[in-house]
Amino acid sequence: MSGILRRGRSSFRSVRSTRPITVLTYNIQGYGALVSRRYLDGIARVIDEVQPDVVGLQEVHRGTWPARFEDQVEELARRSGLEPWFGSTVSLGTGHHGNAVLVRGRVLGGELIGLPGKMERRSMLACHLQVDGGSRFDFFVTHLAAWGRLARAARSRQAELIARRLARSRSPYVLVGDFNAPPDAPELGPVLAGDRSPLCGAPDEPTHRLMRQRIDYICACPSWQTVESRVLRKGPSDHFPVTATLRLRRDHAVLRQRRLAAAGDEMVALRQAV
């Protein structure tokens, strides 16, 4: 997979947070620009209204014909004043389609992770971020397989891979994205079950205009306290934007060590079972 838009310097040290952060996840349905030349204006207004510290975007286009050959990542970064990072899932002609991160601060490093599945290509973008006046943490944005029950097995394998990657994170982390399944879907268990990556917000609050169920998520490891989470019923996309205000707990370093120890114990048990 190609097409990563990179800025910033690599560094993977964590520092104590000095303020809460506002997170936004949004499937922007980027091909909507083909229907209306002003489509991206509505997306930009949502970002401007929320004033997030970090944004995870799905269905973002860079130079594709459905986006009228516009670079939606650079345009939204320019309008918001946020730093961009893009990961291409699919090449469309001379352009790309995938996930993106915008941050009020710096992208210190990143990784594009391909997800398993035969029906359509999916990926997860992993970034290490530092927000202005705040903390350094790992941020993951993904878009799991669609097609309901037909792709349940693929989503299950994708969730298992994501859970393994989250377990390796040595910093506090936040996972966002369009999971294409409700919280009680069994295939999402590897990510949502237990207290590894608790969902921020009400599980029964719809995030899709037509499906009328939650399929868009902000999940934070136990190092974070959720101050507030909202589903915003606005914007031109078929998905509603979701926001959360998060604050690192005072004992986040202890919680991180417990999480890493638990992940190590699970890996040992898995090897013994094999």
Wavefront OBJ file of the C-alpha trace (Angstrom):
o trace
v 0.000 0.000 0.000
v 1.370 3.348 -0.973
v 0.477 6.965 -0.656
v 1.367 7.832 2.946
v 1.581 11.587 3.448
v 4.331 12.130 6.006
v 5.364 15.065 8.103
v 7.185 15.331 11.422
v 10.037 13.479 13.125
v 10.040 9.986 14.621
v 10.132 9.724 18.408
v 8.361 7.313 20.725
v 8.710 8.756 24.229
v 5.618 9.449 26.332
v 5.111 12.518 28.499
v 2.517 13.440 31.081
v -0.590 15.170 29.768
v -1.188 18.752 30.839
v -4.754 19.069 29.519
v -7.641 17.004 28.142
v -7.747 16.277 24.417
v -10.711 16.335 22.046
v -10.905 13.438 19.583
v -13.074 13.343 16.458
v -13.735 10.345 14.226
v -15.578 10.824 10.957
v -16.287 8.672 7.930
v -16.535 11.547 5.473
v -17.845 9.509 2.507
v -15.322 11.321 0.345
v -16.899 10.338 -2.974
v -19.785 12.659 -2.055
v -17.692 15.381 -3.659
v -18.711 13.912 -7.011
v -22.324 14.904 -6.306
v -21.600 18.387 -4.964
v -18.610 20.660 -5.512
v -19.241 22.122 -2.058
v -19.368 18.760 -0.316
v -16.022 19.204 1.425
v -17.190 22.568 2.785
v -19.655 20.706 5.021
v -16.963 18.357 6.292
v -14.649 21.280 7.038
v -17.426 23.070 8.953
v -17.855 20.071 11.254
v -14.131 19.998 12.032
v -14.102 23.754 12.611
v -17.065 23.541 14.979
v -15.583 20.729 17.066
v -12.071 22.244 17.199
v -10.519 18.825 17.834
v -6.973 18.078 18.866
v -6.877 14.933 16.751
v -9.110 13.644 13.959
v -9.411 10.165 12.465
v -10.951 10.211 8.981
v -12.182 7.312 6.867
v -13.106 7.141 3.168
v -10.732 9.973 2.330
v -9.660 10.597 -1.267
v -6.476 12.081 -2.687
v -6.585 12.960 -6.359
v -9.248 10.431 -7.386
v -11.985 11.031 -9.951
v -14.804 10.555 -7.344
v -13.241 13.479 -5.442
v -12.963 15.580 -8.633
v -9.184 14.977 -8.370
v -8.952 17.103 -5.213
v -6.572 16.179 -2.396
v -9.091 16.033 0.448
v -6.393 15.416 3.067
v -4.387 18.511 2.202
v -7.512 20.624 1.763
v -8.945 19.690 5.166
v -5.520 20.183 6.743
v -5.249 23.622 5.159
v -8.707 24.705 6.311
v -8.315 23.356 9.855
v -4.670 24.253 10.415
v -4.007 20.672 11.550
v -1.035 18.465 10.661
v -1.963 15.614 8.238
v -0.896 12.012 7.865
v -2.488 9.739 5.257
v -2.453 6.004 4.615
v -3.620 4.652 1.279
v -5.772 1.538 1.305
v -6.603 1.438 -2.413
v -5.161 3.113 -5.504
v -7.772 4.587 -7.842
v -6.191 5.611 -11.132
v -3.620 8.248 -10.278
v -5.094 8.850 -6.816
v -5.581 7.074 -3.512
v -8.370 6.221 -1.070
v -7.875 5.441 2.611
v -7.665 6.724 6.184
v -6.153 9.935 7.495
v -5.111 11.630 10.717
v -5.182 15.359 11.438
v -3.555 16.608 14.645
v -3.146 19.911 16.429
v 0.508 19.257 17.075
v 2.988 16.845 15.494
v 2.936 13.399 13.910
v 6.078 11.803 15.333
v 5.884 8.594 13.355
v 3.469 6.239 11.678
v 2.762 2.829 10.223
v 0.282 1.549 7.644
v -1.084 -1.894 8.532
v -2.909 -4.004 5.966
v -5.897 -5.936 7.301
v -6.952 -9.446 6.184
v -9.970 -9.974 3.942
v -10.732 -11.078 0.392
v -13.790 -9.031 -0.567
v -12.175 -5.592 -0.360
v -8.912 -4.111 0.879
v -8.902 -2.564 4.346
v -6.174 -1.047 6.503
v -5.347 0.597 9.810
v -3.238 3.718 10.153
v -1.126 3.836 13.330
v 0.479 7.124 14.382
v 2.443 8.369 17.359
v 1.280 11.902 18.127
v 2.042 14.856 20.320
v -0.735 17.384 20.730
v 0.102 20.993 21.478
v 0.382 21.493 25.243
v -0.590 17.866 25.821
v 0.537 14.299 25.768
v 2.226 11.892 23.416
v 0.193 8.808 22.622
v -0.548 6.223 19.960
v -3.520 6.878 17.685
v -5.091 4.274 15.427
v -7.703 4.882 12.727
v -9.317 2.061 10.768
v -12.230 1.080 8.536
v -13.333 -2.550 8.779
v -15.037 -4.635 6.103
v -18.617 -3.807 5.130
v -21.305 -6.114 3.654
v -22.922 -7.176 6.933
v -22.965 -10.929 7.617
v -21.151 -11.675 4.367
v -17.991 -10.066 5.757
v -18.357 -11.129 9.396
v -15.458 -13.582 9.147
v -13.235 -10.905 7.616
v -14.129 -8.399 10.338
v -13.346 -11.039 12.947
v -9.843 -11.578 11.537
v -9.367 -7.821 11.220
v -10.427 -7.246 14.846
v -8.053 -9.967 16.041
v -5.121 -8.366 14.232
v -6.032 -4.925 15.587
v -6.269 -6.288 19.139
v -2.799 -7.816 18.843
v -1.375 -4.537 17.570
v -3.009 -2.536 20.365
v -1.584 -4.927 22.943
v 1.931 -4.077 21.713
v 1.436 -0.348 22.157
v 3.829 0.943 24.804
v 2.076 4.297 25.078
v -1.486 5.218 26.000
v -3.586 4.675 22.895
v -6.843 5.686 21.241
v -8.531 3.639 18.498
v -11.144 5.222 16.231
v -12.953 4.303 13.068
v -15.855 2.793 11.193
v -16.160 -0.840 12.354
v -19.202 -1.582 10.171
v -20.866 -3.560 12.989
v -22.701 -2.725 16.244
v -20.984 -3.074 19.635
v -22.638 -6.418 20.422
v -21.411 -8.026 17.185
v -19.361 -11.088 18.203
v -16.626 -10.342 15.666
v -15.752 -7.112 17.496
v -15.100 -8.985 20.741
v -11.293 -9.004 20.435
v -11.309 -5.198 20.477
v -14.324 -4.250 22.604
v -14.590 -7.106 25.126
v -13.276 -6.526 28.633
v -11.474 -3.333 29.597
v -8.686 -3.263 27.003
v -10.268 -0.617 24.771
v -13.500 0.604 26.358
v -15.985 2.327 24.070
v -16.375 6.054 24.706
v -20.074 6.920 24.662
v -23.385 5.069 24.639
v -23.299 1.763 22.696
v -26.887 2.136 21.483
v -26.515 5.654 20.060
v -26.756 5.504 16.226
v -23.911 6.906 14.148
v -25.252 6.046 10.669
v -28.204 7.847 9.093
v -29.725 4.792 7.395
v -28.585 1.819 9.506
v -29.659 3.553 12.725
v -27.060 1.803 14.855
v -23.603 2.555 16.183
v -20.909 1.487 13.764
v -18.471 4.386 14.362
v -16.261 4.259 17.443
v -13.825 6.020 19.706
v -12.153 3.518 22.036
v -9.506 4.420 24.602
v -7.242 2.218 26.679
v -7.720 2.308 30.486
v -5.028 4.990 30.839
v -7.657 7.497 29.662
v -10.686 8.887 31.444
v -13.637 9.784 29.214
v -14.837 13.243 30.234
v -17.509 13.478 27.548
v -18.564 11.767 24.318
v -21.132 12.862 21.731
v -22.586 11.826 18.402
v -23.144 14.972 16.329
v -26.180 14.730 14.040
v -24.798 16.978 11.352
v -22.588 17.061 8.291
v -23.120 15.891 4.689
v -21.861 12.303 5.111
v -24.064 9.240 5.636
v -22.127 8.815 8.915
v -22.422 11.156 11.874
v -19.204 12.524 13.380
v -18.348 11.230 16.865
v -16.351 13.171 19.452
v -14.850 12.435 22.852
v -12.946 14.492 25.391
v -10.267 12.395 27.082
v -7.935 13.026 29.994
v -4.971 10.877 30.982
v -5.480 9.440 34.457
v -2.967 10.380 37.111
v -1.976 6.738 37.499
v -1.804 6.153 33.740
v 1.787 4.926 33.926
v 0.813 2.200 36.416
v -2.195 1.238 34.313
v 0.001 1.037 31.218
v 2.428 -1.330 32.958
v -0.476 -3.544 34.067
v -1.846 -3.629 30.521
v 1.529 -4.576 29.054
v 2.042 -7.258 31.697
v -1.401 -8.722 30.985
v -0.679 -8.720 27.257
v 2.604 -10.536 27.915
v 0.865 -13.163 30.043
v -1.658 -13.752 27.261
v 1.117 -14.256 24.704
v 2.859 -16.789 26.993
v -0.400 -18.702 27.491
v -1.008 -18.707 23.737
v 2.465 -20.120 23.015
v 1.985 -22.837 25.664
v -1.382 -23.755 24.163
v 0.219 -24.169 20.750
l 1 2 3 4 5 6 7 8 9 10 11 12 13 14 15 16 17 18 19 20 21 22 23 24 25 26 27 28 29 30 31 32 33 34 35 36 37 38 39 40 41 42 43 44 45 46 47 48 49 50 51 52 53 54 55 56 57 58 59 60 61 62 63 64 65 66 67 68 69 70 71 72 73 74 75 76 77 78 79 80 81 82 83 84 85 86 87 88 89 90 91 92 93 94 95 96 97 98 99 100 101 102 103 104 105 106 107 108 109 110 111 112 113 114 115 116 117 118 119 120 121 122 123 124 125 126 127 128 129 130 131 132 133 134 135 136 137 138 139 140 141 142 143 144 145 146 147 148 149 150 151 152 153 154 155 156 157 158 159 160 161 162 163 164 165 166 167 168 169 170 171 172 173 174 175 176 177 178 179 180 181 182 183 184 185 186 187 188 189 190 191 192 193 194 195 196 197 198 199 200 201 202 203 204 205 206 207 208 209 210 211 212 213 214 215 216 217 218 219 220 221 222 223 224 225 226 227 228 229 230 231 232 233 234 235 236 237 238 239 240 241 242 243 244 245 246 247 248 249 250 251 252 253 254 255 256 257 258 259 260 261 262 263 264 265 266 267 268 269 270 271 272 273 274
